[in-house]
């Protein structure tokens, strides 16, 4: 049930109305934007609802059942408010949206709240316009709860069920570590002056407590470093710290040659993710389509929002196709496989006569 002030309710019943629709958008980074279909800016609760960014929304339908209410808005990209780069970077995905109806001639009458939800798919078109899908609160009811038996693994690489140390925590002074724990160590200064881990992680092969200050870690694969009462054994890190050498286009990145190619054959990072830590694309993550070892070339599924420049720092995580053979042969993680590859499918059951 919607509430409305008596003044606005009276105005809605009049033959001649002065109504405008306002959109209040709050992105996940806390930035708030206002838009209106009125021909002049409106100010409410310290938010300026801009009229210069034109948009057109679809009809809003109310349903009495629990089906998902959705609507769409078409708009014109505006560099000062909404630009193609921020849309493609995902800054607007999942933003909270409130649609309000107001009397622009008398904003003191308050608002009629038409819809509240979050932005779903946001598409920036080449013609300078965008389309955004607004998903209602009932969208959460469409989320699948529970799991199905599947031949593929249901865990994500490196999560709490997979347990592969894709990016373990940094070593801490004076901390007890159990056998089999993994840490990374800040050992290599980057071009920006901050410290970054080398291409190693360290496995606790003798449990104990770390020293009050870090020792000098031996980076040779298989080498043992004594740290207090702990013995750490150097292993090849799953996540590769890298630096951009060149970027022929927005979907292709060539990483600098730092001796990192061995151990990462062609296809090693396919289905993985490249996460930029510095530069114009800082914080942007892109799925990896292909990896060529000989040329140290990453091909991304989607283009970057901004050009990658030489010296930009990124990290590249391997991919997993969630098959048992990959889990066993590439990651040696069979015990944590979360799939049922040997359960027969429909064809197997029908063919067996069960």
Secondary structure, DSSP 8 states (H G I E B T S, - for coil): -----HHHHHHHTSSS--EEEEEEEE-TTS-EEEEESSSS-EEETTEEEESSS-EEE------SSSS--EEEEEEE-BTTTB-HHHHHTTTTTT-EEEEEEEETT-GGG-EEEEEEEEEEEEEE-TTSEEEEEEEEGGGGGGS--S----SS--S-TTSTTT---TT--B--TT-EE-TT-EEB-EEEE-TTSSEEE-SEEEEEEE-EE--SS------STT-EEEETTEEEEEEE-SSEEEEEEEEEETTEEEE--SS--TT--TTTTTT-EEEE-SSTTTT-EEEEEEEETTTTEEEESS--SS---TT-EEEEE------HHHHHHTS--GGG----TTS--HHHHHHHT-
